[in-house]
Every structure is written in C-alpha cells, then in structure tokens.
Amino acid sequence: MKTIVITGSTKGIGLAMADAFLQDGCQVAISGGRQEPLDEAVASRATSYGSQRVAGFLCDVTLPEQVESLWQEAADRFGRIDIWINNAGMGLPAEPMENIPLAKWQQVVKASGAKVD
C-alpha cells in the first residue's frame, strides 16, 4: 500500500487528489494550515475509507520546520512515504500583472521558498 502526502489538501484539487488516492487503496496524509478544515477533511475520509488509512497534519509550508515535521509525522504514522505532492499555494487576484503590488509578488516568491531581496 502506497503512502501519499499532499500539502494543501483540505479543499479543492488537493482534497480531490486525496480522495482519488484513497479510492485507489493508498494511505493519505492530508495537510493544511487551519485546524477546523483539516479535522473536517480527515473525519469525512476516515468514515469513508477507514481511520487507519488517513491522517491529518497541520503544516504552514512557508515554514521549513513545519514541512520537516509533516514529513516525520507522516512517516511515523504510516511507516514510509512513497509520494509527496506539493499542492499548497496561494492565488493572486485575476488582474494584469502590472497592477499587482510588489509586496504581493514578494509574498508569493517568499512562500515558494525562494530568497527575496
């Protein structure tokens, strides 16, 4: 049985991927930055697929120590990690690039882990 970790998987595409992997018989670590949506996503999937195959972990992907903790906690819970999917992200408003303030661009770049000068 493969173990999948998906960042940003409490809603949208990330949660749909979690469902697809669970349907395929995988173990899935769901992660997100807020406790309530995380608890809801895990509880719903545990009811459908069994609590032994799904676990939830808080993780702010902009903080390296939390990403490392996600890895370790998921590996401890499931014994190994076969696939890691970086799905967490943030969107910008739909508008021309030249109208987006520099501070917002820097926030996006910083969230990606790149250095901002």
C-alpha positions in Angstrom: 0.0 0.0 0.0 1.5 3.3 -1.1 1.6 6.3 1.3 0.9 9.7 -0.2 1.5 13.1 1.5 -0.4 16.1 0.0 0.2 19.6 1.1 -2.7 22.0 1.0 -5.2 19.2 0.8 -8.1 20.3 2.9 -10.1 21.6 -0.1 -10.1 21.9 -3.9 -7.7 19.9 -6.0 -5.7 18.7 -3.0 -8.7 17.2 -1.4 -9.8 15.6 -4.7 -6.4 14.1 -5.1 -6.6 12.7 -1.5 -10.0 11.1 -2.4 -8.6 9.6 -5.6 -5.6 8.1 -3.9 -7.8 6.7 -1.1 -10.1 5.2 -3.7 -7.1 3.5 -5.2 -6.3 1.9 -1.8 -3.5 4.2 -0.7 -2.8 5.7 2.7 -3.0 9.5 2.7 -1.7 12.3 4.9 -3.8 15.4 4.4 -2.3 18.7 5.5 -3.4 22.3 5.8 -2.8 25.4 7.7 -6.1 25.6 9.7 -7.3 23.0 12.3 -11.0 23.1 11.6 -10.9 22.3 7.9 -8.2 19.8 8.5 -10.3 18.0 11.1 -13.4 18.0 8.8 -11.5 16.6 5.8 -9.9 13.8 7.8 -13.1 12.9 9.7 -15.1 12.6 6.5 -12.5 10.5 4.7 -11.9 8.3 7.8 -15.6 7.5 7.8 -15.5 6.5 4.1 -12.1 4.8 3.9 -11.1 3.9 7.5 -9.2 5.9 10.1 -6.1 3.7 9.6 -5.7 5.0 6.0 -6.0 8.7 6.5 -4.3 11.2 8.9 -4.2 14.9 9.1 -1.3 17.2 10.0 -1.2 21.0 10.4 1.5 22.5 8.2 2.4 26.0 7.1 4.5 25.3 4.0 6.2 28.7 4.3 7.9 27.4 7.5 10.6 24.8 6.7 10.5 23.3 10.2 6.7 22.6 9.8 7.4 20.9 6.4 10.1 18.7 8.1 7.7 17.9 10.9 5.0 16.9 8.3 7.4 14.5 6.7 8.5 13.0 10.0 4.9 12.7 11.5 3.6 11.2 8.3 6.5 8.7 8.1 6.0 7.8 11.8 2.2 7.3 11.3 2.4 5.2 8.1 5.9 3.8 8.2 7.1 5.4 5.0 6.3 8.0 2.3 6.1 6.9 -1.3 4.8 10.1 -3.0 4.9 13.7 -1.8 2.7 16.2 -3.6 3.3 19.9 -3.1 -0.1 21.3 -3.7 -0.3 24.2 -1.2 -0.3 27.6 -2.7 -1.9 30.9 -2.9 -3.6 32.7 -5.7 -3.5 36.2 -6.9 -6.5 38.2 -8.0 -7.3 38.0 -11.7 -5.8 41.2 -12.9 -3.0 42.4 -15.1 0.5 41.7 -13.7 1.4 45.3 -13.7 -1.4 46.1 -11.3 -0.2 43.6 -8.6 1.7 45.4 -5.9 5.4 44.4 -5.4 4.7 43.4 -1.8 2.2 40.7 -3.1 4.8 39.4 -5.6 7.4 39.2 -2.8 4.9 37.3 -0.6 4.3 34.7 -3.4 8.1 34.3 -4.0 8.8 34.0 -0.3 6.1 31.3 0.0 7.8 29.4 -2.7 11.0 29.2 -0.6 13.0 31.5 -2.9 15.1 34.3 -1.4 13.6 37.8 -1.6 15.9 40.8 -1.6 
